[in-house]
Amino acid sequence: MARIFHFLEFAKKFDIVFQKEYNKNMANQTFTKKEKSIEALLKELREINKNLKKFLLIIPEESLKEYKNISQIKKAFENATKLYPPK
């Protein structure tokens, strides 16, 4: 699940950076093969992102109330995020 969210964050950041570059190039009206391929890649990423969001709506969120050792799970999660912080 965490990888999915990291991918979504990456897609958003990529989209922002690409839009800035795209707007600069639109002002100059210069397109290269590389820019066209990046545009196609961005279109594909948006489609994947849209489908992923639909998919995540289907998956029910897990509740810690179902477990006996809630405090241990929270502590392990906090330790893991300290060692490997999300990007």
N, C-alpha and C positions, 0 to 999 in steps of 0.2 A: 504494500500500500504506500509505503514511504517513497519508493521509487517512482510511483505514479505521480505523487505530488511534486517530487523533484523535477520530473519531466514537465509538468504543467508550469512550474516556475520558470524552467528553462525556456519553454515555448513563449511565455509572456515576455521575458527579457529579450529573446531573439526578435520577437515581433516589434518591440519598442525600438530596438537598435535598427532593425531593417526599415521601419517606417521613417526614421530620421534620414537614413541614407537614401531611401526611395524618394523622399520629398526633395532632397538636394538634387538628385538626378533628374527629377521631373522639371525642376527649374531650368536645368541645362538642356533638357530633352536629349540626353545621351544615354543610350542603352547598349550594353555589351552582352555577349553570350553568357558571361558569368552572372551578370545582374538578372538576366532572364531566368537562369537556372535557380538562382536564389529566390526569385519571385515564385517559381514553381514549387520549390521546397517549402516556402512559407505557406503557400496555399495548401499543400499537403499536411503541414503541421497544424494548420487551423482546422482542417477536416478531422484529423486524428484527435485533436483537443476537444472538438465538438462531440465526437462519438464517445470519447472517454468520459466526458461529463455526463452524458446520457447513461453510460454503463454504471458510473458510480452512484447514480440515483437508485439503481436496482439493488445494490448491495446494502443490506442493513448495517447500521453502525453497531459495533460491539459495545456492550456495557460491562464495566468492571464489577457491577453489582452481582454478576453471576459467579464470581470467583470468591474463594474463602480468603485468600491472601492478597487483598487489595493493596495494602501498604507496601508489601514486598514488590509487587508489580510496579507500583508508582516509583519506588526507590530505584529499581533496576532500570526503568525507563529514563529517569533523571540522570543516572550514572552513564547510561549509554549515550544520551544526548550531549553530555559533557565530553566524553571521549571522542565521539563522532558527531560533531554538530552538523545540523542540516545546512545545506548551502543555499 
